[in-house]
Amino acid sequence: GASIQALTTETWTTSDEGTKLEFYITVNDAVAQSLALTIDQDKSATFEGDVTLGTAAGASRLTIDAEAGSGAAAELYFRSGAETGFIDISESSSRFRIGTLTSSGFLQFATDENDLHLKLSGATGSQLAEFEGDVEVGGDLTVPTKTPASASATGTVGTIAWDASYIYICVATDTWRRIAHD
C-alpha cells in the first residue's frame, strides 16, 4: 500500500524549530520515496505535482482568509514561467481584481452602495475593453469629452469622441470625421 512519511531537515525541539518540514510518499511498497509537500518556516507550502480540490461528484473550494476588519486583501498568485498573475479581494475597498505582476494592467470589479463598477486598466493607463457580440448598457453611457487635434490626429477605427460643437468618429486609422450638433 501507499504510505506518507514526514521528515525534517533538522532536529526539531521545543527551542529549535528548524526551517522546513517535508512530506514524502511511498507508493505500493516501493523503495524510493517521492517528495510530495514542503512547508517552510515562512508558512509557505510547496506541492510537488498537482493539487486537486474535491472530486468530480463533489464541490471544490479553496478558501483564503484575510483577517476581517484588517484592511488586508486576500490574494492568490499563479505562475507560468516568468509571468505571475493574481486574484485579490479587499474588504476595505470593496473590490475584486485580476491581473499580472509583470504589467500594471488589471481588471477590477468594485462596489459602492448599490452600484457595481468595472475598471480596465492598461500598462500605459489606457482603459480598453473589447467585447465579442452585442453589448447592452442598462443605464446611461457616459463618454468623456475629447476633441481630436485635427482630421488626421491619432485615432483607432471605431473611436467616438465629442465636444460642445461636434461628434467625432474615427473611420480609419488616424482619420476622423465630424458631425455638427446643437
C-alpha positions, 0 to 999 in steps of 0.5 A: 500500500501507499504510505506518507512519511514526514521528515525534517531537515533538522532536529526539531525541539521545543527551542529549535524549530528548524526551517522546513518540514517535508512530506514524502510518499511511498507508493505500493511498497516501493523503495524510493520515496517521492517528495510530495509537500514542503512547508517552510518556516515562512508558512509557505507550502510547496506541492510537488505535482498537482493539487486537486480540490474535491472530486468530480461528484463533489464541490471544490473550494479553496478558501483564503482568509484575510483577517476581517476588519484588517484592511488586508486583501486576500490574494492568490498568485499563479505562475507560468514561467516568468509571468505571475498573475493574481486574484485579490479581494479587499474588504476595505475597498470593496473590490475584486481584481485580476491581473499580472505582476509583470504589467500594471494592467488589471481588471477590477470589479468594485462596489459602492452602495448599490452600484457595481463598477468595472475598471480596465486598466492598461500598462500605459493607463489606457482603459480598453475593453473589447467585447465579442457580440452585442453589448447592452448598457442598462443605464446611461453611457457616459463618454468623456469629452475629447476633441481630436487635434485635427482630421488626421490626429491619432485615432483607432477605427471605431473611436467616438469622441465629442465636444460642445460643437461636434461628434467625432468618429474615427473611420480609419486609422488616424482619420476622423470625421465630424458631425455638427450638433446643437 
